[in-house]
Amino acid sequence: MDRHLEGFLEMLVAERGASANTLKAYGADLADFATHAQAAGERPAAACTATVRDYMAGLGRRGLSARTACRRLSCLRQFFLHLLREGVRTDDPCLLLDAPRQAPALPRHLSEAEVDALLAACAEGGPMAPQRQAVARAAIEILYATGLRISELLALRREALSGTAPMLLVRGKGGRERVVPLSDEAREAADAMLRDRAAPASPWLFAGRDPRRPLSRQGFDLILAEAGRCAGIPAARLSPHVLRHSFASHMLAHGADLRALQTLLGHADIATTQIYTHVQAERLARLVEAHHPLADGGAG
């Protein structure tokens, strides 16, 4: 790999604490661009605007999605800004390039009946493996009751549920803290999980095989997939983020305020929360269809 590409990846680790998965993704994107630049007779770090523009245009011809193209352009922008800061370049070949337009992606969510089926699959005496049942029920109850991100859930300390307060203090993105209500069902499920825990005491609410460490994301994905199989929900339709989307969509469908939902989800910008307004639009359409006098379902 080009030494400037290696230097950029090393910077991501040293200065930004990038994860192994992030490094792998950035490395793959940069390697793909390097192949294009070298075919055009340029070193990746010295590529001109025309070369970068041709590369971006080629992504569409190769059938890559606009989302993937935007991610590749973001990676290149960060790479060339790094070269500017390091004095390797005096210009930014990405400066005048526009990101491809993306169609707004509506969040996938479960129906309320599917959430009920998922929780029933985790109930005591249900079809799940006993050693996973309590963890699955507690995690799903909390995720669906609060809309937490999976990273926020797995980072919860055991003392987060100490006492009887109906609220949960969560540390979200950027270290921002917020307080979210916790349902009685979620608290009871967590208490039951802690009572059934056979491993030594752990400082984490959701402990991993090594009680000194929290449950890993991969470990939780296996537990959630098993719950989904027992509930008859395909793996492609189920993830921790789908549960977060389900929480938000169902809250809006039952009349929650968008600003309140922004606070609960920990979104810094209301624009991020507005992706859920499709639920309000669908609800209004159903109301018109059911009650407007000229609609098929109207009363006259």
N, C-alpha and C positions, 0 to 999 in steps of 0.2 A: 504493500500500500504506500502511496505517496506520503512523504514525511509530513507535509502540511495537513493532510487528512488525519494522520496519526496524532499530530499535535492538537488538532481540534477535538478529537475524541478524548484525549488525555485531559484537556481543559474541562470537558463536560463532567468528568469524574472528579477532578480536583476542586473545581470552583462551584459546580452545581449539584454534586453528589448524585449524578445520573446512575440509574439502576442498570443491571446487566441487560434487561430487556430493551431499555432505551438505547443503550450503546449498540446493541445488535441491530435495532431498527435504523439508527442513524448510519451505522457502518454499511448496511445493505443499500440504503438510498445513495450514499456518497460513492460507493463502488459502482453502482449503476450509472451515475453521472460521469464518473471517471472513464468508464468504457466509452461513453459517447464523446467526451472531450478528446480522448486519445485518438479516436477514429477521425476526428476533425483536425488532427495534427497539433493539439494543444495539451499542455499539462493542466490538470484540473484546477490548480490554484491560479493559473494564468488565463483561464477561459474568458473570452469576451462576451459581451451582451448577446451578440448574434448566436453564439454557441449555446448559451443558456436558453435563449428564446427557442432555438431549434429543438433543444432537448425537451422543453416543456410541450411544444407542439407535438413532438413524437410520442409523448405519453398518451395523448388522446388517440392517435392513430393505432397505438398498440392495444387500445381497448381498456386502459386503466380508468378508473372512476375519477370524477372531479375531486372527491375527497382525498384520494391517494395523490393526485397531482398537487393539491394544496399542501399536503404534508411534505412532499418532495421539495416544493418551492420554499416552504418554511425552513427546511433543513439547509438548503443552499443559501438562503439569506443569512442564517446564523453562521454558516461556514465562512462566507465572504466578509461579514462584519468582524468575525474573529481575525481574519487576515488583515483587515484594515487596522484594527487595534494593535496587532503585532507589527505593523509597518511593512508587511509583506506586499501589500497592494496599496495604491493611492486612490482607487475607485471601487465602486460596488456595481458589478454587472447586473445585479438583480433590481437596482433602484427603480427602473422605469417599467418593470414587469408587473402586470396585474395578475392576481390570483384567479384561477378558473372559478366561474360561478357554480355554486353548489345549490342543488334543490334542497329546500329545508326538509330535514329528516324528522318525521314525527316519531316520538318515542314509542317503543313497543311496550305494551303493558298487558297484564293478565286481567281477565274478567273477575268480578267479585266471587263468582261461583268457583273459579279456578283457584283463587286464594283460599277459599273455604276447603276445597279438596286437598290442597297442599298442606294445610294445617291439620286436617283430619288424618292424613298419611303419617303425620308426626305425633299423633295422639298416643297416649299410653295404651299398649295392647294392639297398636296398629301394625301394618305390614313391614315397617322399617326394622333394620337390625337394632336390637335393644341398646347397644353401646353408642349408637349414633342418634337414636330417637330424641333423647333429651336435649342434645346439642342442637339438632336441627330445629326442634320446636322453639327453643329459646331464641335462636338466631333469627328465624323467620318471623316470630312474633315481634321481636324488637325492630327488625328492618321494616316490616309492614306498618308498625305502629308509629314509627318516627321518621322514616324516609332517610335513614343514615346511609352514607356511602359505606361500601364494604371495608375500606381502609379505616374508617372511623369506628365501625363496629369492632373490628379485630384489635384496635388499639385501646379499647375500653379496659380500664383497670378494675379489679374485683371490687374495690371500694366505691366505684361509681354507683353501685346499687345499694350501698349501705344506707341504713336509716329507712324512713318511710316516706320521704318526700316524693311527690308524684312527678318530679322533673329529673332530667338527665343532663349533666354538663358534658358537652362534646367539644373536642378540639378538632376543627376542620382544616380546610386548605389554608395555607399561609399562616398557620398557627392561630387563626381566628376562633374564638370560643363562642358558643351559643348554647342556649338552654332549650331543650325540647321536652314536651310532655311525654310521659311513659304510661301506657295503659296498665290497668291492674293485671290483665291477662299476660302481658309481656313480663311484668315483674314476677308474677307467680311462676311462669315458665323458667325464668332465669334462676329463681330460688330453687326450683325443683332440680334443675341441672346441677347446681352447686351441691345440693344434698346428695345427689347420686354419683358425684364425681369420685371415682375410685383412686385416681392418681393423688400424689402428695399435693398439699396446698400450693396454689400458684398465685402470683400477684395479678394474673390476667383473668378477666372474666371468661374468655374463651381460650383455654390453655391448649398448647400443642402437645405432641408426644413427650417432648422435654418440657416439664411444667415451668421451667424458667423462661420459656419463650411463648409468645402467643400462637394460636392456631394460624397456620399459613393460609394464604389465599387459595393455593392449590388444594390444600386439605379441605377447606370449606367448600370449594367447588365440587369435590367428590361427594360430600354430604348432601349438598343441595341437589345434585344430579340424582342421587338415590331417592330423595324425597319426591322429585319430579317424576321419576319412573313409577313410584308407588301411587302417585296421584294421576297418572296418565297424561302428564304434560311433557311434550317432546323437549329434549335437551336444547334444541335450537331456539326454543321460545322462553327459556328460563335462565336467568342469571341474577346476581345480586342487584345489578343496575335495573333489571326489569322489575324487581320488587320495589325499588325506589321510584321508578316511573309509575308503578301501579298505585303506590301510596299517594303520589301527587295527583294522578288522574282521578282517582276515586274521591279524594278530598274535594277537588274542584266540582266533580259531578254532584257532590252532596252540598254544594253551596259555599265552600271555603273561599275566602278572599285571596286574591292573587298576591297582595303584599304580605299577608300572613304566611302564605305558602313559601314566598321567597325567604322569609326569616327561618322557617322550619327547615328548609332545604340547605340553608347556608350559602345561597347564591349572592355574590357581591353585586351583581347587576340584575335588575328586574328583567332585562331583555332575555337573560338565560331562562328565567321562569316562564316567559311568555310562550315557549314551545308547547306548554300544556294548554293553551287557550283553545286548541282544537277540541278539547273536551267540552268547553263551554259552548262552542259553535255547534257541536253535535247535539248537545242538550237543548239548545234553543231550537234547532231544526226539529227535534222530536216534539217539543212543546207546540210549535206551530202546526206540525202535522197532526197532532192529537186534538188541538183545540180550535184551530182557525175554522170558521164556518164554511169556507170553500175548499178546505183540505179533505182528502179521502177519509181521514179519521175524525173529521170534525163533527160537531153535534147538530148539523142541520144545514 
